[in-house]
């Protein structure tokens, strides 16, 4: 770790990147929201925030824009998303560098986040010609029954700091081709990348030329602004990504007014390592899934359930990987693990490790690093913790790089341990035994929204539906048929005969 970097260098670099992406500097100078870089922990921008009146105007404009946008043919709407994908391609490196500066991701992961945004644009462009309904057999002669899908309305998008811009793109690209308008409330920890992303979207809008004013709004502020967005009756769907605590607050408020929700909340993801597991591959997959993004992915591997016959060998190899994985400045090419987002995050990690130690957990790593050179930043060596059995600390999500390892004796017990947590997001099994793999994927296997074989739980592709069960919230985004959440369905029955037969043989002759 070089100590020479001053935050002012980073602030100047962030400003230059914002300038290149054409974000007006008035939006991030002299505002009320201090933006810090986790690389040094110091303030790099002061971002303008919006109050509830500005949100009210943005929702009003989005609502008016929706009424026009819904009548533009979907393939034409797809053209706007195609142009946005082009803007993202052109600015990929600049936007990725801002993600590194603001969220602390290493370079390849930051570029990966922008690539994911490009991928969802490509997907949504194709989808804009595939928003199909069904024709269904009817019991009545001379009739036809079908379903049609219509645009839904204004979609509120609330996002978390750890995927500061890709989560918006997942929602926005699909919602736009579905004919919806957007209001985005990003994490208060990552407003610069949100401003940059929205500026790129506005460039696409300008090139497209025929989108109604107010089709997409960005409102920056804290939780109160999110609450206002959630409570506004003009917002038909809220897609909220963040902690389970946030979802627990948001879900009932939306249900209260019968609005739709997509909740993408926390995870406590496990992997089962079986006797036949390919060990080299397993160690690499576990290392990326558990330590990558400094443990700050919703799909981060947090629990490892290892067959007793391979436990010692695997833990031996993993403890070496944990001791040697390069932690440091995420801008440096050799770094694999960047900083935690802030001090609260490190304190939560410390608290969990102290709790694990108090119940006899054997801990490798977990120390704070570079506290002298960078006193306001929070770098930590990832922690591997051996536990004799599951405990409250391993049953909750601590959003930091901690992996709890436990032994199992038979697969039924391992499946029980894997599912015996309140979250249900991502899971994996490492095995070359077909029976074990299929049992893991079966109805009595993993209860998660994502269940993988011989790859880790993190690193989803946009073609599949993404989301999880139980306290992960039940929502699905991205591929497969997730688009249906952004549209409303109508069932239509058409009588092309001159008779009027009633369903179920009902007779009503007047
Ligand atoms: P967070 O819950 O602190 O904040 C997320 C967003 O919700 C922010 O924009 C915040 O301002 C807003 N918010 C908070 N309380 C709110 C309320 N009552 N009403 C309206 N808005 C509110 O989460 P975070 O720390 O930014 O992100 C980390 C968490 O997000 C982890 O738990 C992680 O697992 C989860 N996450 C889940 C997914 C997923 O797809 N399942 C993806 C990324 C992150």
Boltz pocket constraint, residues with backbone or C-beta under 6 A from the ligand:
constraints:
  - pocket:
      binder: B
      contacts: [[A, 158], [A, 159], [A, 160], [A, 161], [A, 162], [A, 163], [A, 185], [A, 186], [A, 187], [A, 188], [A, 221], [A, 222], [A, 223], [A, 225], [A, 226], [A, 227], [A, 230], [A, 241], [A, 242], [A, 243], [A, 244], [A, 245], [A, 246], [A, 249], [A, 250], [A, 263], [A, 264], [A, 265], [A, 266], [A, 267], [A, 297], [A, 298], [A, 299], [A, 397], [A, 399], [A, 425], [A, 467], [A, 468], [A, 472]]
      max_distance: 6.0
